């Protein structure tokens, strides 16, 4: 296992997605041309506050509904068997997204051999969030234009400008960032963000097999439920809880990184956008909720940069490294982190 510490005063392009074969422009160019200007605190508008309240409700209420359904169904339509199947499938598909889709393929935060790359892409496919190459290209575009008009899923801006402060504008901004952007049509011009990914035959194969892995992700929990209970009813419940309900939960947790973590939380580092650390999703999303950390150091394999910021995805990457299945694991040095702390602004 090798861990590459990103030293202080790195090359100018190191903080942007240097592995992307795209021209420097917009926010990327601003980061490449010189020292970061001191960031001014952003004053919250009434619209901002409404967005945060709506966001919180849209995340908590569905989870409360699912928890209530599970409680009411306990012993009849839900028990430890279904909980275990749902948990196993949820963690498996979430690791595929966080460790594979995001940190490995999008940001090249570490390297891995072909079998590991394919396995992580297959696991991520079971989350039903799109083929790996398309997912990574969209996320790279998000970083290049974070919270600007060309960001695919910003709660603050869209192609026509900002969402506005009215209640309907607030609702539209929230809905767009959380899931609306997924149904507004495919993003155009994404090919330039995935040139290197399309040159990897492993990822090309995994993207081509996306639908197969989605199907496996729904069939596998049904098979597990049937074999454990030896009943067709157990198989059906396995499909419902380990398949459908699990996809619902993983979707909303992932979408919350786009919405909640650009609205609600802390900003210890300069990142030129509205990305925020949110402790709740730092836990629920296996470390992805330390989103301001990530936007400040996008190529870092570690998002939880302080000792108390739990980052299960990074622990998994380190574990892979210990057994020789991951190498060139990238993390920022303490000196480099100190340079970007907002407390160091003059």
C-alpha positions as CSV (number, residue, x, y, z in Angstrom):
1,X,0.0,0.0,0.0
2,X,1.2,3.5,-0.8
3,X,-0.2,6.7,0.5
4,X,0.6,9.8,-1.5
5,X,0.5,13.0,0.7
6,X,-0.4,16.0,-1.3
7,X,2.2,18.5,-0.2
8,X,1.8,22.2,0.5
9,X,2.1,24.7,-2.3
10,X,1.1,22.1,-4.9
11,X,1.1,22.7,-8.7
12,X,-1.7,25.2,-9.5
13,X,-4.0,22.5,-11.1
14,X,-3.8,20.1,-8.2
15,X,-6.9,21.3,-6.4
16,X,-9.1,21.0,-9.5
17,X,-9.8,17.7,-11.1
18,X,-6.4,17.3,-12.7
19,X,-7.3,13.8,-14.2
20,X,-10.1,15.4,-16.3
21,X,-9.1,15.9,-20.0
22,X,-11.0,19.2,-20.1
23,X,-9.9,22.8,-20.7
24,X,-9.4,25.1,-17.8
25,X,-12.4,27.4,-17.6
26,X,-14.9,28.9,-15.2
27,X,-14.2,28.0,-11.6
28,X,-11.4,25.7,-12.6
29,X,-9.5,28.6,-14.2
30,X,-10.0,30.8,-11.2
31,X,-8.3,28.1,-9.1
32,X,-5.4,27.8,-11.5
33,X,-4.4,31.4,-11.9
34,X,-3.1,32.3,-8.5
35,X,-3.7,32.6,-4.8
36,X,-7.2,32.2,-3.5
37,X,-8.9,35.5,-2.7
38,X,-10.3,35.8,0.9
39,X,-13.8,34.3,0.9
40,X,-16.4,36.6,2.3
41,X,-19.1,35.1,4.5
42,X,-22.4,34.7,2.6
43,X,-25.4,36.3,4.3
44,X,-28.4,34.0,4.4
45,X,-31.5,35.3,2.6
46,X,-35.1,34.4,3.6
47,X,-35.0,32.1,0.5
48,X,-31.9,30.4,1.8
49,X,-33.6,29.7,5.1
50,X,-36.7,28.4,3.4
51,X,-34.6,26.1,1.3
52,X,-32.9,24.6,4.4
53,X,-36.2,24.0,6.1
54,X,-37.7,22.4,3.1
55,X,-34.6,20.3,2.6
56,X,-34.6,19.1,6.1
57,X,-38.2,18.1,5.9
58,X,-37.7,16.3,2.5
59,X,-34.9,14.2,4.0
60,X,-36.3,13.5,7.4
61,X,-40.0,12.8,6.5
62,X,-39.4,10.0,4.0
63,X,-37.0,8.3,6.4
64,X,-39.5,8.7,9.2
65,X,-42.1,7.2,6.9
66,X,-39.9,4.2,6.1
67,X,-39.1,3.7,9.7
68,X,-42.7,3.8,10.7
69,X,-43.6,1.3,8.0
70,X,-40.8,-1.0,9.2
71,X,-42.1,-0.6,12.8
72,X,-45.7,-1.3,11.9
73,X,-44.6,-4.3,9.8
74,X,-42.3,-5.8,12.4
75,X,-43.0,-9.4,12.8
76,X,-45.3,-9.6,9.8
77,X,-43.7,-7.9,6.8
78,X,-40.4,-6.9,8.3
79,X,-38.0,-8.6,10.8
80,X,-34.3,-9.1,11.5
81,X,-34.0,-11.2,8.3
82,X,-35.3,-8.4,6.1
83,X,-33.4,-5.8,8.0
84,X,-30.2,-7.8,7.5
85,X,-30.8,-8.2,3.8
86,X,-31.6,-4.5,3.4
87,X,-28.5,-3.5,5.3
88,X,-26.2,-5.8,3.4
89,X,-27.5,-4.7,0.0
90,X,-27.5,-1.0,1.1
91,X,-23.9,-1.0,2.3
92,X,-22.8,-3.0,-0.8
93,X,-24.3,-0.6,-3.3
94,X,-23.4,2.5,-1.3
95,X,-19.7,1.4,-1.2
96,X,-19.9,1.0,-4.9
97,X,-21.0,4.6,-5.2
98,X,-18.7,6.3,-2.6
99,X,-15.5,4.3,-3.0
100,X,-15.9,3.3,-6.7
101,X,-18.0,5.8,-8.7
102,X,-16.9,8.8,-6.7
103,X,-13.4,8.5,-5.2
104,X,-11.8,6.0,-7.6
105,X,-13.4,6.7,-11.0
106,X,-14.4,10.4,-10.8
107,X,-11.4,11.8,-8.8
108,X,-8.7,9.2,-9.2
109,X,-8.0,9.5,-5.5
110,X,-6.4,6.1,-5.5
111,X,-5.6,3.3,-8.0
112,X,-6.8,-0.3,-8.1
113,X,-6.3,-3.4,-10.3
114,X,-8.9,-4.3,-13.0
115,X,-10.9,-6.9,-10.9
116,X,-11.4,-4.4,-8.1
117,X,-12.4,-1.6,-10.5
118,X,-15.0,-3.8,-12.1
119,X,-16.3,-5.1,-8.8
120,X,-16.7,-1.5,-7.5
121,X,-18.4,-0.4,-10.7
122,X,-20.8,-3.4,-10.5
123,X,-21.6,-2.6,-6.8
124,X,-22.3,1.0,-7.7
125,X,-24.5,0.0,-10.6
126,X,-26.8,-1.8,-8.1
127,X,-27.5,1.6,-6.5
128,X,-29.4,2.4,-9.8
129,X,-27.9,5.8,-10.3
130,X,-26.7,5.4,-13.8
131,X,-23.8,3.8,-15.7
132,X,-20.4,4.5,-14.1
133,X,-19.0,6.6,-16.9
134,X,-22.0,8.8,-17.2
135,X,-22.2,9.3,-13.4
136,X,-18.5,10.3,-13.2
137,X,-18.7,12.7,-16.1
138,X,-21.7,14.4,-14.5
139,X,-19.9,14.7,-11.2
140,X,-16.8,16.1,-12.8
141,X,-19.0,18.8,-14.4
142,X,-20.4,19.6,-11.0
143,X,-17.0,20.2,-9.6
144,X,-15.9,22.3,-12.6
145,X,-18.9,24.6,-12.2
146,X,-20.0,24.1,-8.6
147,X,-23.0,26.3,-7.7
148,X,-22.7,28.2,-11.0
149,X,-25.2,28.2,-13.9
150,X,-23.6,25.1,-15.5
151,X,-23.7,23.0,-12.4
152,X,-26.0,20.1,-13.1
153,X,-27.6,20.1,-9.7
154,X,-27.1,23.3,-7.7
155,X,-29.8,24.5,-5.3
156,X,-28.5,28.0,-5.8
157,X,-28.2,28.4,-9.6
158,X,-29.4,27.1,-12.9
159,X,-28.9,27.9,-16.6
160,X,-31.0,31.0,-16.4
161,X,-29.4,32.4,-13.2
162,X,-30.4,32.0,-9.6
163,X,-33.6,30.3,-8.3
164,X,-34.8,33.4,-6.5
165,X,-36.1,34.0,-3.0
166,X,-39.8,33.3,-3.4
167,X,-41.3,30.2,-1.9
168,X,-42.1,28.6,-5.3
169,X,-38.5,29.5,-6.4
170,X,-37.2,27.9,-3.2
171,X,-39.2,24.7,-3.8
172,X,-38.0,24.6,-7.4
173,X,-34.3,25.0,-6.4
174,X,-34.6,22.3,-3.7
175,X,-36.4,19.9,-6.0
176,X,-33.9,20.5,-8.8
177,X,-30.9,19.9,-6.6
178,X,-32.3,16.8,-4.9
179,X,-33.7,14.9,-7.8
180,X,-35.3,17.2,-10.4
181,X,-32.2,17.4,-12.5
182,X,-32.4,13.7,-13.1
183,X,-35.7,14.0,-15.0
184,X,-34.9,17.2,-16.9
185,X,-33.1,15.4,-19.7
186,X,-29.5,14.3,-20.2
187,X,-26.8,16.9,-19.8
188,X,-25.2,17.9,-23.1
189,X,-21.5,18.2,-23.6
190,X,-20.5,15.6,-21.0
191,X,-18.3,13.7,-23.3
192,X,-15.3,15.9,-22.6
193,X,-15.4,15.0,-18.9
194,X,-15.0,11.3,-19.6
195,X,-12.3,10.9,-22.2
196,X,-10.0,9.0,-19.8
197,X,-12.8,6.8,-18.5
198,X,-13.9,5.8,-21.9
199,X,-10.3,4.7,-22.6
200,X,-10.6,2.1,-19.7
201,X,-12.0,-1.2,-21.1
202,X,-13.0,-2.2,-17.6
203,X,-15.2,0.8,-17.1
204,X,-16.6,0.5,-20.7
205,X,-17.6,-3.1,-19.9
206,X,-19.1,-2.1,-16.5
207,X,-21.1,0.7,-18.1
208,X,-22.4,-1.7,-20.8
209,X,-23.4,-4.2,-18.1
210,X,-25.3,-1.6,-16.0
211,X,-28.8,-3.0,-16.6
212,X,-27.6,-6.5,-15.7
213,X,-26.2,-5.4,-12.4
214,X,-29.4,-3.4,-11.6
215,X,-31.3,-6.6,-12.2
216,X,-28.9,-8.6,-10.0
217,X,-29.3,-6.0,-7.3
218,X,-33.0,-6.6,-7.2
219,X,-32.9,-10.4,-7.6
220,X,-30.1,-11.1,-5.1
221,X,-32.1,-9.9,-2.0
222,X,-35.1,-11.9,-3.2
223,X,-33.0,-15.0,-3.5
224,X,-31.4,-14.4,0.0
225,X,-34.9,-13.9,1.5
226,X,-36.2,-17.1,-0.1
227,X,-33.2,-19.2,0.9
228,X,-33.2,-18.0,4.5
229,X,-37.0,-18.4,5.1
230,X,-37.5,-21.2,2.5
231,X,-40.8,-19.4,1.5
232,X,-41.9,-17.5,-1.5
233,X,-43.2,-14.8,0.9
234,X,-39.7,-14.4,2.3
235,X,-38.4,-14.0,-1.2
236,X,-41.0,-11.3,-2.0
237,X,-40.1,-9.4,1.2
238,X,-36.4,-9.7,0.4
239,X,-37.2,-8.1,-3.0
240,X,-39.2,-5.3,-1.3
241,X,-36.8,-4.4,1.5
242,X,-33.4,-5.4,0.1
243,X,-34.3,-4.3,-3.4
244,X,-36.9,-1.5,-3.7
245,X,-36.7,0.1,-0.2
246,X,-32.9,-0.2,-0.2
247,X,-32.7,1.7,-3.5
248,X,-35.0,4.4,-2.1
249,X,-32.8,4.9,0.9
250,X,-29.5,4.9,-0.9
251,X,-31.0,7.3,-3.5
252,X,-32.1,9.9,-1.0
253,X,-28.8,9.7,1.0
254,X,-26.8,10.3,-2.2
255,X,-29.1,13.1,-3.4
256,X,-28.8,14.8,-0.1
257,X,-25.1,15.3,-0.8
258,X,-26.1,17.5,-3.8
259,X,-28.8,19.4,-1.9
260,X,-28.4,19.3,1.9
261,X,-24.6,19.5,1.7
262,X,-24.7,22.6,-0.4
263,X,-27.1,24.3,2.0
264,X,-26.7,23.1,5.6
265,X,-23.5,22.7,7.6
266,X,-20.1,24.2,8.1
267,X,-17.4,25.5,5.8
268,X,-14.0,25.2,7.4
269,X,-12.2,25.4,4.1
270,X,-12.2,27.8,1.1
271,X,-13.8,26.0,-1.8
272,X,-15.3,28.8,-4.0
273,X,-18.8,27.4,-3.7
274,X,-21.5,26.6,-1.2
275,X,-20.3,23.1,-0.3
276,X,-20.7,22.3,3.4
277,X,-19.8,19.6,5.9
278,X,-22.8,17.9,7.4
279,X,-22.2,15.5,10.2
280,X,-25.5,13.5,9.7
281,X,-24.6,12.7,6.2
282,X,-20.9,12.2,7.1
283,X,-22.2,9.1,8.9
284,X,-25.2,8.1,6.7
285,X,-23.2,8.5,3.4
286,X,-20.1,6.7,4.6
287,X,-18.0,9.9,4.7
288,X,-19.4,11.8,1.7
289,X,-21.1,14.3,4.0
290,X,-17.8,16.0,4.7
291,X,-18.5,17.8,1.5
292,X,-16.7,21.1,2.1
293,X,-13.6,19.1,2.8
294,X,-14.1,17.2,-0.4
295,X,-14.6,20.3,-2.5
296,X,-11.5,21.9,-1.0
297,X,-9.4,18.8,-1.8
298,X,-11.3,16.9,-4.6
299,X,-8.5,14.4,-5.3
300,X,-8.2,13.3,-1.7
301,X,-9.2,9.7,-0.9
302,X,-10.0,10.9,2.6
303,X,-13.0,13.3,3.1
304,X,-13.2,13.2,6.9
305,X,-10.0,15.2,7.5
306,X,-10.2,15.6,11.3
307,X,-10.0,12.8,13.8
308,X,-13.7,13.0,14.7
309,X,-15.0,13.1,11.1
310,X,-16.0,9.5,10.6
311,X,-15.2,8.4,7.0
312,X,-16.0,4.7,6.5
313,X,-15.2,4.9,2.7
314,X,-11.7,6.0,3.5
315,X,-11.3,3.2,6.0
316,X,-12.4,0.8,3.3
317,X,-9.8,2.3,0.9
318,X,-7.1,1.9,3.5
319,X,-8.2,-1.7,4.1
320,X,-7.9,-2.4,0.4
321,X,-4.5,-0.9,0.5
322,X,-3.4,-3.1,3.4
323,X,-4.1,-6.2,1.3
324,X,-2.6,-4.9,-1.9
325,X,-5.8,-4.0,-3.7
326,X,-5.3,-0.2,-3.6
327,X,-2.3,1.9,-4.2
328,X,-1.3,5.6,-4.6
329,X,-3.9,6.7,-2.0
330,X,-4.0,10.5,-2.1
331,X,-4.4,12.6,1.1
332,X,-3.6,16.3,1.7
333,X,-0.8,17.2,4.0
334,X,-1.5,19.1,7.3
335,X,0.3,22.1,6.0
336,X,-1.8,22.2,2.8
337,X,-5.0,21.9,4.8
338,X,-3.8,24.8,7.1
339,X,-3.3,26.9,4.0
340,X,-7.0,26.5,3.0
341,X,-8.5,27.0,6.4
342,X,-10.9,30.0,6.5
343,X,-9.4,30.9,9.9
344,X,-6.2,31.8,8.1
345,X,-7.8,34.5,5.9
346,X,-6.3,37.9,6.3
